[in-house]
């Protein structure tokens, strides 16, 4: 009983949300936004974890261009440059180069577990 009531209510909601034509021709209007312009960049270099990466991007209206880079675990720097121009989609180029003298960071994490006896302060 409840399932059929839910289905009926869902159908009523869908029908109510449908556009009403009443003999009018339906047309799609494009959304018009004002001009878009932004720029940002950041760089991370964490000697403790070995995390090295960064990114920069700029956009003006329908043209976006940027670049990001990171140091892969094998000691190569990967750089990706990209652009989007209107409806052309995302176009990227990837470049990898070895870093001379690269050594992976040494993680010296020592975990020490100490067993502490637990004494109850009261007795039954």
C-alpha positions as CSV (number, residue, x, y, z in Angstrom):
1,X,0.0,0.0,0.0
2,X,2.7,2.5,1.0
3,X,4.9,1.7,-2.0
4,X,2.2,2.4,-4.5
5,X,1.4,5.7,-2.7
6,X,5.0,6.7,-2.9
7,X,5.1,5.9,-6.7
8,X,1.9,7.9,-7.3
9,X,3.3,10.9,-5.4
10,X,6.6,10.7,-7.3
11,X,4.7,10.6,-10.6
12,X,2.6,13.6,-9.5
13,X,5.8,15.5,-8.7
14,X,7.4,14.7,-12.1
15,X,4.3,15.8,-13.9
16,X,4.1,19.0,-11.9
17,X,7.7,19.7,-12.7
18,X,7.3,19.2,-16.5
19,X,7.2,22.5,-18.5
20,X,3.8,23.6,-19.6
21,X,3.7,24.3,-23.3
22,X,0.1,25.4,-23.9
23,X,0.7,25.7,-27.6
24,X,3.9,27.7,-27.2
25,X,7.1,26.7,-28.9
26,X,9.8,25.5,-26.4
27,X,13.3,27.0,-26.9
28,X,16.4,26.7,-24.9
29,X,17.9,30.0,-23.6
30,X,21.7,30.0,-22.9
31,X,22.8,31.3,-19.6
32,X,24.6,34.6,-19.9
33,X,27.4,35.3,-17.4
34,X,29.6,38.2,-17.0
35,X,33.3,38.1,-17.9
36,X,35.4,35.5,-16.0
37,X,39.0,36.2,-15.0
38,X,41.2,34.6,-12.3
39,X,44.7,33.5,-11.6
40,X,46.2,31.4,-8.8
41,X,49.4,29.5,-8.0
42,X,50.9,27.5,-5.2
43,X,54.0,25.5,-4.5
44,X,54.5,22.9,-1.8
45,X,57.9,21.6,-0.7
46,X,57.8,19.5,2.4
47,X,61.3,18.1,3.3
48,X,59.9,15.9,6.0
49,X,57.4,13.9,3.8
50,X,59.1,14.5,0.4
51,X,55.9,16.0,-0.9
52,X,56.9,18.4,-3.7
53,X,54.2,19.8,-6.1
54,X,52.7,22.9,-7.3
55,X,50.1,24.4,-9.7
56,X,49.3,27.6,-11.5
57,X,46.3,28.4,-13.6
58,X,44.7,31.5,-15.2
59,X,41.4,32.0,-17.0
60,X,40.0,34.8,-19.0
61,X,36.4,34.2,-20.3
62,X,36.5,30.9,-22.2
63,X,40.3,30.4,-22.3
64,X,42.0,28.6,-19.4
65,X,45.6,27.6,-19.3
66,X,47.8,26.2,-16.5
67,X,50.5,23.9,-15.4
68,X,51.1,21.5,-12.5
69,X,54.1,19.5,-11.4
70,X,55.1,16.9,-8.9
71,X,58.0,14.8,-8.0
72,X,57.2,11.1,-8.6
73,X,58.5,8.5,-6.2
74,X,61.0,7.3,-8.8
75,X,62.8,10.7,-8.8
76,X,61.3,12.2,-11.9
77,X,59.6,15.5,-12.1
78,X,56.3,15.3,-14.0
79,X,55.0,18.5,-15.5
80,X,51.6,18.8,-17.1
81,X,50.7,21.9,-19.1
82,X,47.1,22.3,-20.2
83,X,44.7,24.6,-21.9
84,X,41.0,24.8,-22.6
85,X,39.9,27.2,-25.4
86,X,36.1,27.5,-25.6
87,X,34.5,24.1,-26.4
88,X,37.7,22.5,-27.5
89,X,38.0,20.5,-24.3
90,X,40.9,19.8,-22.1
91,X,44.2,19.5,-24.0
92,X,47.3,18.5,-22.0
93,X,51.0,17.7,-22.6
94,X,53.0,15.7,-20.1
95,X,56.7,16.0,-19.7
96,X,58.9,13.9,-17.4
97,X,62.5,14.5,-16.6
98,X,64.9,12.9,-14.1
99,X,66.1,15.0,-11.2
100,X,69.9,14.9,-10.9
101,X,71.0,13.8,-7.4
102,X,67.5,13.0,-6.3
103,X,67.3,10.9,-3.2
104,X,64.0,9.8,-1.6
105,X,63.4,11.2,1.8
106,X,64.3,8.8,4.6
107,X,61.4,8.3,6.9
108,X,62.7,7.6,10.4
109,X,59.6,6.7,12.3
110,X,60.1,4.6,15.4
111,X,57.0,3.3,17.1
112,X,57.7,2.2,20.6
113,X,55.0,0.3,22.5
114,X,55.3,0.2,26.2
115,X,53.2,-2.2,28.3
116,X,52.0,-0.6,31.5
117,X,50.4,-2.9,34.1
118,X,47.0,-1.8,35.2
119,X,46.2,-2.0,38.9
120,X,42.6,-1.6,40.1
121,X,42.3,0.6,43.1
122,X,39.3,-1.3,44.5
123,X,38.6,-4.9,45.2
124,X,35.3,-6.7,45.0
